[in-house]
Amino acid sequence: MGEEKEIRVSGLEFAYPGEEPGMPGHIVLRGLDLQIPRGQFVAVLGHNGSGKSTLAKHFNAILLPTSGDVVVCGINTKDDDRLFDIRQQVGMVFQNPDNQIVATIVEEDVAFALENLGVEPSEIRRRVDEALKEVDMYQYREHAPHQLSGGQKQRVAIAGILAMRPDFIVLDEPTAMLDPRGRSEVLRTIRELNRDYNTTVVLITHYMDEAVQAERVVVVDGGKILRDGTPREIFTEVELLKSVGLDVPQVTELVYELRQAGIDLPQDILTEEECYQALKGLLTAATVKS
């Protein structure tokens, strides 16, 4: 195995085939460069059709570049002989948890991939229990998945990936089909995995409040990387984000409107608490002056 614990994307171009032989394909990614080191929590933003999900599918060789390279922990995804190694390094969680659950009992579902790999039964037991505890679903290990809420099912799907012990987890809009409570549960799980286990998380999302919680935000537009920086850096560019069909967090929107109205607030406010403290400071200063 390669020693470089990172995903490195170089000059990535991808086009879906044309409808008929000889017809030009639909170009989705256009010369993308990106590096994701071990241990980061990266959110990838983009409107529908921007290429963000297509990019995600390159990280574990579901899709292969039309040109350019994707290298995972030193292994080029074009190397057919190393496909198994790549998918052990990078686990994928998709939008609909029902499409990923294959067994009728939670713990059997988490064990499924390990059994197919021929892992020793005692090791399977240990990994399944650990993975379910990591996503706070251990108490449901003997339940039927169809009895669980959407958020709980998605956490079981994440546990199934965790049991494989990947260095990277890529989540492609994992909360898109969930209610607010389910979204909150899944996002808390993702944050804890990154913080407590140093699991690299790549979160594809269109929810700005989720992206705010990442340490790095990559904005994709028209198959290219438009911006790459911290949430604080990215979300100060309100007009740019809106110009490519993206929203900004509600607090950032409020601060933007207040600044437009001439109120002297810092433009890099991200949280309600920061906004409250800034407004409180202004009111206190105004009271003192008067």
N, C-alpha and C positions, 0 to 999 in steps of 0.2 A: 504493500500500500504506500501511496505517496505520503510524505511527512507534512506537506503544506496543508494545514487545516483551514482551507478557504475555498470559496467558489470564485473563479476568475472568468469573466466573460470578455472576449476580445473580438472586436469587429463583427459582432453577431448580426447576421442578416437571415431573415426567414420569410419564405413565401409559400403559401398553400398552393398546391398544383392547380393549373387551369382546369376548367370543366371538361375540356377535350384535349387529347394529345396535341402538342405543338402550340396550344394557346397559352398566353402569358398568365402566370399565377397572380394571386392576390398578395402583394407585399405587405407584411405586418411589422417586421422589425428591420430597422435600417442602420446598420453599423454601430450597434450598441457596445459600449465598454463599461464594465462594472466589476467591482471587487468587493466581496463580502467576507470579512475575516471571522474566524471562530469566536463565538460568544456575543456577537452583536444582536440587537433587536432592530430589524429594519422593516419599515412600512413602505410598501410600493403603492403609489397612488396613480390614478388615471381614470378618465371617463371611459364609458363602454366603447370598445373598439380601439382603445389607445395602444394595445399590445401588452398590457401588464400580465394578463393570464397566460398569454402565449410565451412570454418571457419565463414565467414560473415553471411552465412545463418543460423548459430546457434544462432546469436545474437538476432534474433526475432522469434525463434522457427519455422522457415521454415523447418529446419532439427533438429532432436533431437539426443543427444549423444548415441552412442552404449554403451559407459561407460564413467564415469566421470560426471561432472555437469557444466551447464552454469546457472548463477544466475544473473538476471537483476533487479536492484533496490530491492533486497531482495526476488525476486520471482524466484523459480527454473523453468526453461523452460519445465521440465517434468510434471509440474502441469497443467493438461488439463483444470482445472476450471479457471485458471488465464491467459489463452492464450490471451484473449482480452486485459487484463491489460498490458501484455508484449508488445503487438503490438501498444498500445498507447504510451508506453515509448520509443520504438525503431522503427523508420521509415526506410524503405528500398527504395533506388533508384537504378535502374538497368541500364544495358548498353544501351538498346534501348528504348528511350523515347516513340516511337510509341506504344510499348507494354503496356505502363502505362496510356496512354491518352484514356479516354473512352467517352468523350462528344464532341459535335460539336462546342461548344463555350468555350473559355479559362476559364472564371469565373465559368461556370457550371462544368467544369472538376475539378477545385480546390474545389468546394463545394460538390462533389459527395460523398466522404466518410462521411462528416459531416451530410449530409442529411440521409444517411443510419443509422447513429447513433442516429437520432432523435433530433439533436441539434436545438434549437429554431431558426426560420428564421432570426431574428434580429442579433443573435449571429453569425450565418453563414455569413451574410453579412459583419459583422465587421472582422471576422477572414479571410475571403477570400480577402478582400481589404488589410488587413495588410500583409498577406502572399505574395500577388502579389507585394506590394510595397517593401517588404524585398528582393525580387529577381529582383527588377527593371523591372517588367513586367505589372505593373498596367495599363499603357497606351494601352496595348494589350488585356485588359480584355474582350472586345466584339469581338475579332477576332476569326476566325476559326483556330484551332491548325494546320491543314494541310497547312496553309499559312505561318507558322513560319519556321525559320531556325532550324537546329538540336540543336544548343546551346539554342535557345529560348524555344524549346519544352522541353529540359531537365530542364530548369529553371522553367517552368510551372509544371513539374513533382515534382520538389523540393518544389514548393509552395503548391502543394497538400498534401505533407507530413507535411510541416510546419503548415498548418492550423489545423492539429491534435494536435499541441503543444507537440511534443515528446521531451524528454530530450536528446535523442541520434538520430543522423541520420547516417545510414550506407550506403555508396555509393559504389556499386560494379562496378568498371571500368566505371564510368559515362561519361567519355570523349572518350572512345575507338572508338566510331563511328562518332566522330565530327571532323570538320576541325579545323585548328589552332585557328581561331577566336572564334569558338564555345567553344573550350577547354578553352581558356582564359576567356571567359564570365562565364563559369560554375565554374572555379577555383576561380575567383574573388568573386563570390557569396558565395562559400563554406567558404572562408577565412573571409568574412564579417559576416557571420552567427556565426562563432566561436568567432570572436573578439567582435562584437557588441551585440550579444544576449546570449553569453556564451553557445551556443549549442555545445554539444559534437559531434565531427565529426570523423567518422572512414572511411577513404578513401582507398579502395582497388584499387591499380593502378600498371601499369608496366612502367609508365612514371617517370623517375628519377627527372625531373624538377618539377613535382608536389610534389613528396615526400620531396624535399628540403624545400618546404614552410610549411610543418607540423612542430609541435614542437617535435614530437616523431616518430621514424620509427621502425617498427617491420618487420624483414625479416623472411619469412617462407620458409622452404626448406624440401622436403621429409616428409611433415606432422608434422614437428617440428619447434619450434622457434629457428632460427639460431643466430639472434642478435636482441637486443632491446635497443635502445638508441636515442640520439639526432641525427639529420641529420649530424651534424659535426662529431660526433663519428662514425656513420655508414659508411659514405662515404670516410673516410680515409682508410678503408680496401678494397682498390681497387682490390687487387688480390683475396681476399676471395669472393667478390661479383662476380667477373668474373668467378671464379671456379664453381659457382652454376648457371651460365647462365644469370646473370644480368649485365646490363650496369651500368655506373656511369654518373653523370651529365657531360656535355661536358667540363666545366671549370675544374672539378676535374680530368678528363682524361688528359687535357692539362698540368695541374700542375704535375700530376703523371709522364708524359713523360719527362717534363723538369727536374724534380728531378732525374729521372733515368739517364738523360744526365749530371747530376752533378751540376745543377743550384740550388742554396740554397734558396728554397721557402718553406714557411710553408705548411705542408701537409693537413691542415684542411680548405683550401680555398674552398668556396662554390659558390660565386657569381662572375660575371664578374667584378664588381667594386672592390672587394677584390683582384682579380687577377691583375687588372690594377694598383692598388695602390702598391702591392707587387713588380711588375715588375718595376714600376716607381722608387720605393725606391732603387732597385738594380742598375738601370741605373744611378740614381743620385749619388749613392755611388761610382760606377765605374768611373764616370766622375770626381768626386772630387779627387779620388786617382790618376788619370792620370794627 
